[in-house]
């Protein structure tokens, strides 16, 4: 059985079903938006960053290789050319 209703009409709708009081029921709530819960969830996600996530975030913000692309490419090419087993 499926019942569609709003929060304010929920108790009356359930009572109108005339089902025995000890009958188990399952309620699934579908809401378009619950801003309080979304904000709390996003806050929790930002608070629970692991140490590796924090390290990667810091490295990406520092941009330590900025302006060194030519030199890095040259060194990588030199390494590949001179590498042997």
Beta strands, then each sheet from edge to edge (+ up, - down):
end
